[in-house]
Amino acid sequence: MTRKIIIDTDPGVDDTIAICTALRSPEVEVVGLTSVFGNAPGEFTAQNALRLVELEGHENIPVARGSDSPLILPADMLGTVVHGDDGMGNTSPPPPKGKVIAQSAAEFIVEMAHSYPHEITLVPVGPLTNIALALLLDPQIAGLIKEVIIMGGAVSTPGNISPVAEANIYHDPHAADIVMAADWPVTLVGLDVTQKTIINTAFQQELFKADNPAVNLIQRILPCYQNFFNEFYGLGGDIYTHDPSAIACTIDPSLFQTRSAPVYVETQGYCIGQTIADWKRQWGDRPDVNICVDVNSEGVLALIKEGLTK
């Protein structure tokens, strides 16, 4: 059965890979994109979301612009050093033809939750500001959303923006803690698994042979992203599979091994943005989160390749 999804996104190079994979996968129906600040400022991520739905003829998919800043803290350390000032690898793509809808991202999420009760899966692959705002706007959606599958967090591994924090959670820790505390099904696809799946240069070259608009765009914007991973991790052109892993988990959750525990997010101090799993449930009765702890990397890569090259 096709799963209806809303991708909440801050495109973003790996967001582009994830969104193109989702748009080309019959297992999911993308019913909307909601944009958020993160990998680039909000005005750029909204434009990039429009470009991605227009890339291969999906202009009918609405794009709702979301928040340009966190709930409480000032925006800090946006991902432009990773994704380029424009979020598209500093390739300066032409403007999109379409426009974002009049509704905000939070308003769109609330409307879709009520229009399709128990059918919508939210797939946030950026800061969780829009998701928290939707909950604050209408707490009832926690009982209407089918599932929330988040690319974010680092439970049992070091962070990538600080020693303990993953970037999406770090960019709005207060929003992330609201989302983790809500009584709805949450799956956390964090660095614990996304860094175990490597898109190496050989795999990239196989993708590029497909010569379709999606992989051609990825090929153009990838060098900026590769340069960051090479400089900071010494990967030699290989990249981690962050946002596409959340899409893979949405399409085929059997590729991931999970453990359940409440998750808390630190909102101050040196450890701001840290995701803490309360494995022994010592801190109260917060709902459990399904935390991805291992992954079938070959299966994830095969799923991405099938989506992008068929």
C-alpha positions as CSV (number, residue, x, y, z in Angstrom):
1,M,0.0,0.0,0.0
2,T,1.3,3.4,-1.0
3,R,2.2,5.6,2.1
4,K,1.3,9.2,2.0
5,I,4.3,11.3,3.2
6,I,5.1,15.0,3.8
7,I,8.9,15.7,3.6
8,D,9.9,18.5,5.9
9,T,13.2,19.6,4.4
10,D,16.0,22.1,4.2
11,P,17.4,21.3,0.8
12,G,20.4,20.7,0.9
13,V,22.5,18.2,-1.1
14,D,21.5,15.1,0.8
15,D,17.9,16.3,1.0
16,T,18.0,16.5,-2.8
17,I,19.1,12.8,-3.0
18,A,16.4,11.9,-0.5
19,I,13.6,13.9,-2.2
20,C,14.4,12.7,-5.7
21,T,14.5,9.1,-4.4
22,A,11.1,9.5,-2.8
23,L,9.5,11.2,-5.8
24,R,10.7,8.3,-8.0
25,S,9.5,5.5,-5.6
26,P,6.0,4.0,-6.1
27,E,5.9,2.9,-2.4
28,V,5.4,6.4,-1.3
29,E,3.2,9.3,-2.4
30,V,4.7,12.7,-1.6
31,V,1.7,14.9,-0.8
32,G,3.7,17.9,0.1
33,L,7.1,19.4,0.9
34,T,7.5,21.8,3.8
35,S,10.6,23.9,3.9
36,V,12.7,25.0,6.9
37,F,15.9,26.8,7.6
38,G,19.0,24.6,8.3
39,N,21.3,23.7,5.4
40,A,20.8,27.2,4.1
41,P,18.6,30.2,5.0
42,G,14.9,29.8,4.7
43,E,14.5,31.8,1.5
44,F,16.9,29.4,-0.3
45,T,15.5,26.2,1.1
46,A,11.9,27.1,0.0
47,Q,13.2,27.9,-3.5
48,N,15.1,24.7,-3.6
49,A,12.0,22.7,-2.6
50,L,10.1,24.2,-5.5
51,R,13.0,23.4,-7.9
52,L,12.9,19.8,-6.8
53,V,9.2,19.3,-7.4
54,E,9.6,20.9,-10.8
55,L,12.6,18.9,-11.8
56,E,10.8,15.9,-13.1
57,G,7.2,17.1,-13.5
58,H,5.8,17.1,-10.0
59,E,4.6,20.7,-10.0
60,N,1.3,19.5,-8.6
61,I,2.9,18.8,-5.2
62,P,2.4,21.8,-2.9
63,V,5.4,23.4,-1.2
64,A,4.7,25.3,2.0
65,R,7.4,27.6,3.4
66,G,8.1,27.1,7.1
67,S,10.2,28.7,9.8
68,D,13.3,30.7,9.1
69,S,14.6,30.5,12.7
70,P,14.4,28.2,15.7
71,L,11.6,28.5,18.3
72,I,13.7,30.2,20.9
73,L,17.3,30.4,20.1
74,P,18.9,32.5,17.3
75,A,19.8,30.6,14.2
76,D,23.4,29.4,14.6
77,M,25.9,27.6,12.3
78,L,23.7,27.0,9.3
79,G,24.9,24.3,7.0
80,T,26.1,26.5,4.1
81,V,29.7,25.4,4.6
82,V,28.5,21.9,3.8
83,H,25.8,22.5,1.1
84,G,26.9,25.9,-0.3
85,D,25.4,29.3,0.2
86,D,22.5,28.5,-2.0
87,G,22.0,25.0,-0.5
88,M,22.7,23.6,-4.0
89,G,26.5,23.3,-3.9
90,N,27.0,27.0,-5.0
91,T,25.7,26.1,-8.5
92,S,23.3,29.1,-8.6
93,P,20.4,27.3,-10.2
94,P,17.7,29.4,-12.1
95,P,14.6,30.5,-10.2
96,P,11.8,28.0,-9.9
97,K,8.7,28.7,-12.0
98,G,6.2,28.1,-9.2
99,K,5.5,29.6,-5.8
100,V,5.0,28.4,-2.3
101,I,1.4,28.0,-1.2
102,A,-0.3,30.6,1.1
103,Q,-0.3,28.4,4.1
104,S,2.6,28.1,6.4
105,A,4.3,24.7,6.8
106,A,2.7,24.2,10.2
107,E,-0.8,25.1,8.9
108,F,-0.3,22.7,5.9
109,I,0.7,19.8,8.2
110,V,-2.3,20.4,10.5
111,E,-4.7,20.5,7.5
112,M,-3.3,17.3,5.9
113,A,-3.4,15.5,9.3
114,H,-7.1,16.2,9.5
115,S,-7.8,15.6,5.8
116,Y,-6.1,12.2,5.9
117,P,-6.4,10.9,9.5
118,H,-4.0,8.1,10.3
119,E,-2.6,8.2,6.8
120,I,0.1,10.9,6.8
121,T,3.7,10.0,7.6
122,L,5.9,13.1,8.4
123,V,9.5,12.7,7.3
124,P,11.5,15.6,8.7
125,V,15.1,15.7,7.4
126,G,15.9,19.2,8.8
127,P,15.4,21.0,12.0
128,L,12.2,20.1,13.7
129,T,10.8,23.6,14.0
130,N,7.8,23.2,11.7
131,I,6.8,19.9,13.3
132,A,6.8,21.5,16.8
133,L,4.9,24.5,15.5
134,A,2.3,22.2,14.0
135,L,1.9,20.4,17.4
136,L,1.6,23.8,19.2
137,L,-1.0,25.0,16.7
138,D,-3.1,21.8,17.1
139,P,-2.0,19.2,19.6
140,Q,-4.7,16.8,18.3
141,I,-2.5,16.0,15.3
142,A,-0.4,13.7,17.5
143,G,-3.3,11.3,17.4
144,L,-3.9,11.8,13.6
145,I,-0.4,11.4,12.2
146,K,0.5,7.8,11.2
147,E,4.2,8.1,12.0
148,V,7.1,10.6,12.3
149,I,10.4,9.4,10.8
150,I,13.1,11.8,11.7
151,M,16.6,12.1,10.2
152,G,18.3,13.4,13.3
153,G,20.1,12.7,16.5
154,A,23.2,10.8,17.7
155,V,22.3,8.5,20.6
156,S,25.3,6.2,20.9
157,T,27.8,7.9,18.6
158,P,29.5,11.4,18.5
159,G,27.7,14.3,17.0
160,N,28.6,16.0,13.7
161,I,28.1,19.7,14.7
162,S,29.4,19.3,18.3
163,P,31.0,16.5,20.2
164,V,27.5,15.3,21.2
165,A,24.9,16.8,18.9
166,E,23.7,16.1,15.4
167,A,23.0,19.1,13.2
168,N,19.3,18.9,12.7
169,I,18.6,18.5,16.4
170,Y,21.2,21.2,17.3
171,H,19.6,23.8,15.1
172,D,16.4,23.7,17.2
173,P,16.7,21.6,20.3
174,H,13.6,23.0,21.9
175,A,11.5,22.0,18.9
176,A,13.1,18.6,18.9
177,D,12.3,18.0,22.6
178,I,8.7,18.9,21.9
179,V,8.5,16.4,19.1
180,M,10.1,13.6,21.2
181,A,7.7,14.3,24.1
182,A,4.6,14.1,22.0
183,D,2.4,10.9,22.1
184,W,2.8,9.8,18.5
185,P,4.9,7.1,16.8
186,V,8.4,8.4,16.2
187,T,11.3,6.7,14.6
188,L,14.8,8.3,14.9
189,V,17.1,7.7,12.0
190,G,20.3,9.2,13.4
191,L,24.0,9.2,12.9
192,D,24.1,5.8,14.6
193,V,23.0,4.4,11.3
194,T,23.4,7.1,8.7
195,Q,27.2,7.1,9.0
196,K,27.3,3.3,8.6
197,T,26.0,3.6,5.0
198,I,28.5,5.1,2.6
199,I,27.7,6.4,-0.9
200,N,31.2,5.8,-2.3
201,T,32.6,7.3,-5.6
202,A,32.1,4.0,-7.5
203,F,28.4,4.0,-6.5
204,Q,28.1,7.6,-7.5
205,Q,29.5,6.9,-11.0
206,E,27.0,4.1,-11.4
207,L,24.2,6.5,-10.5
208,F,25.4,9.1,-13.0
209,K,25.2,6.7,-15.8
210,A,21.4,6.9,-15.6
211,D,21.6,10.4,-17.2
212,N,18.2,11.6,-16.0
213,P,17.3,15.0,-14.5
214,A,17.5,13.8,-10.9
215,V,21.0,12.2,-11.1
216,N,22.3,15.0,-13.3
217,L,21.3,17.5,-10.7
218,I,22.9,15.4,-8.0
219,Q,26.1,15.2,-10.0
220,R,26.2,19.0,-10.4
221,I,25.7,19.9,-6.7
222,L,27.7,17.0,-5.1
223,P,31.3,18.4,-5.3
224,C,30.7,21.0,-2.6
225,Y,29.3,18.3,-0.3
226,Q,32.1,16.0,-1.1
227,N,34.7,18.6,-0.4
228,F,33.3,19.1,3.1
229,F,33.3,15.4,3.9
230,N,36.8,15.0,2.5
231,E,38.1,17.9,4.5
232,F,36.5,16.9,7.8
233,Y,36.4,13.2,7.6
234,G,39.0,12.3,4.9
235,L,36.4,10.3,2.9
236,G,38.1,11.0,-0.5
237,G,34.8,11.7,-2.3
238,D,32.6,9.3,-0.4
239,I,29.7,10.7,1.6
240,Y,27.5,9.5,4.5
241,T,23.9,8.7,3.7
242,H,22.0,11.0,6.0
243,D,18.6,12.2,4.7
244,P,18.2,9.4,2.2
245,S,18.4,6.9,5.1
246,A,15.1,8.4,6.4
247,I,13.5,7.9,3.1
248,A,14.8,4.3,3.0
249,C,13.4,3.7,6.4
250,T,10.0,5.1,5.3
251,I,9.9,2.8,2.2
252,D,11.4,-0.3,3.8
253,P,11.7,-0.2,7.6
254,S,12.9,-3.8,7.7
255,L,16.3,-2.5,6.6
256,F,16.7,-1.0,10.1
257,Q,17.1,-2.5,13.5
258,T,15.5,-0.4,16.3
259,R,15.4,-0.3,20.1
260,S,12.7,1.6,22.0
261,A,13.2,4.2,24.7
262,P,12.1,7.7,25.7
263,V,14.4,10.4,24.1
264,Y,15.2,13.7,25.7
265,V,17.0,16.6,24.0
266,E,19.4,18.9,25.9
267,T,18.4,22.5,25.4
268,Q,21.3,24.4,27.1
269,G,25.0,24.4,27.8
270,Y,27.8,22.6,26.1
271,C,25.7,19.6,25.4
272,I,22.8,21.5,23.7
273,G,21.2,19.4,21.0
274,Q,22.3,16.1,22.5
275,T,19.7,13.3,22.1
276,I,19.6,11.1,25.3
277,A,17.9,7.7,25.3
278,D,16.5,6.8,28.7
279,W,17.1,3.1,28.2
280,K,16.1,2.2,31.7
281,R,13.2,4.7,31.8
282,Q,14.5,6.5,34.9
283,W,13.2,10.0,34.0
284,G,9.5,9.5,33.9
285,D,6.8,8.3,31.5
286,R,7.6,10.1,28.3
287,P,6.5,7.9,25.2
288,D,9.0,5.6,23.6
289,V,10.9,6.5,20.4
290,N,12.0,3.8,18.0
291,I,15.7,4.5,17.8
292,C,17.6,3.0,14.8
293,V,20.7,1.2,16.1
294,D,21.8,-0.8,13.1
295,V,21.2,-0.9,9.3
296,N,21.4,-3.1,6.3
297,S,23.5,-0.7,4.3
298,E,23.6,-2.8,1.2
299,G,19.8,-2.8,1.2
300,V,19.6,1.0,1.7
301,L,22.0,1.6,-1.2
302,A,20.1,-0.8,-3.5
303,L,16.9,1.1,-2.7
304,I,18.4,4.5,-3.4
305,K,20.0,3.2,-6.7
306,E,16.7,1.6,-7.8
307,G,14.8,4.8,-7.1
308,L,17.2,7.1,-8.9
309,T,18.1,5.1,-11.9
310,K,14.9,3.2,-13.0
